[in-house]
Every structure is written in C-alpha cells, then in structure tokens.
C-alpha cells in the first residue's frame, strides 16, 4: 500500500512540476525572483518529492530483501518518524526526516567525542556531537552542489553549507 501511495504522490508532484514555469522555460528562471509564496510552494513540492523518492526506493529494497528471504520485515522500520515529533530542529532532522541516518551520525559523532576525550553525557559532549552530525550532513549536501552549475544566488553552493551548519545553531 505504501509503495502505491508513494507512486501516486510522485506522479502528481511530477505533473505539477512539469506544468510549472520552471520546466517550460530555458534557461530555468531563478526561483528567488518569484514571490515568497511561490518559492515556498515549489520548495515544499520538491521536499515532498525527495521524501517520496526515498521512501519508494526503500519499500522496493525492503520488498526484495523480505521476498528473497534475506531479511524479515522487522529489519525495515519506517524511513520517516512521526512529524508530530518535529517540534525542534533536532527532532525534525533526527526523528522525522533522516531517521534512518540518525544512527550513522550519532555513531560517528560519539566516536569523535570519545577520541577527543570528552566525557559522555556532558553539555560539551552533546553539542560537539550535534555540530559534528550537522557538519557531516553539510559536507554530504555540499558535495552534491559541486555537480551543479555555478549559481551566484547560492555563491556556488557555499550558502547551502552554511544553511546546514546553521541548523545546529537553531537547536
């Protein structure tokens, strides 16, 4: 059922994006030249499209792994947590959006704090781990921007890196 839901959502969002001014003009217009509500509309459309793309692939891999007998359904928890828990930046990214990456980021962050000799459970440990997790996320997203043409509006992706690092400040 989840696979079908994602497929329909991707199709609807794809139709909306194909009918947009951004798909019909070349060169593609700058999103920031449009009113804020238009910017928000397309930003949310793309965010939901990205989410559905992640989930549909996850469902496909889970179905193949379970059908082949390599895994059991319990090894595939939901990709996203409850958005009711998204009352802070940390909860939004760690429990809702990137729930499946949380363990990876927590592990890498705790290894670094251990190597640095920072005592577990302290204020310094908590915030060091937080900034390391957002730094890793910022690096991953920044690497993706290196494949895009230079855009003066984002200073070639530098602002995207700053955006992800500022998420930790919002925590």
PyMOL commands that set and color helices and strands:
alter all, ss='L'
color gray80, all
select helices_A, chain A and resi 2-18+21-24+31-33+36-67+73-75+83-85+89-97+99-115+123-145+152-170
alter helices_A, ss='H'
color red, helices_A
deselect
rebuild
show_as cartoon
